[in-house]
Amino acid sequence: MEKNDSNISGDLTTEQMLEGSYNPYAARLIQVPRTDEAWDIVEEMFHDSIPKVGAIPGIAGIEIINIERVKSPLVAERYALLKHQYERKNEYQGSNEMWLWHGTAGVCLQPIIQQGFNRSYAGRHAALYGQGVYFAVDSCFSAAPNYAPADDIGNRRMFLTRVLVGNYTRGRAGLKVPPENENATIPFSLYDSVVDSMEKPTIYVAFSDAQALPQFVVTYKGKLDYISNSPQHPVNSATALVAWKAAPKAKPKPKPKPKAKKK
């Protein structure tokens, strides 16, 4: 899906930043209205690999409860600096910025918003490809119950994140940093990240905390029955799911424009 960054980045205007109550370093969550174009874009990306309730007979779907925009200036500053460095050192690949998913527990929400992702917690769920922070191309991978556990009222949470994957190679268990990139023009350079497969990556592992910038938090209800806890096979290739993912998805209808008031 093509994403228009101007529609979902939500950067503050100069006027907003000059308001007396604005703290340039205060991380916060901003509610995204259901009428906002950003809601439609994030919802479509989320449901690209996760069916809505009733989409597949016999398989429970998921209902989005809330979408919030993450504004974390300090994390964004570190991210912007690293992006500039990647674009300078990676002659062909550049920063290779991607939008990826990361499931999380409710208690981890605020620490990530305030400080960013922390690879010190690597290995709590799975570390098949190295001891870094794991991000998924498809939201259904991050929706596995062990990655996005439910809170006391049944809500689960997932981050939609910008990630600088840069130059990558296949990962392996035990890696604390990416392997050396023997093809790099700069001696002793390391790869920027690792993946589960070079042919068609579905999992990316970042080893620098500055590599990821959380952009949205999606709060949802429901548990996908076809998702297992096995990191080797996060998604069960059930016939119904395969057919549903292969079917063309209906694009969200454009929001009606408000009628002009009569004078």
Disulfide bonds with the S-S distance in Angstrom:
none
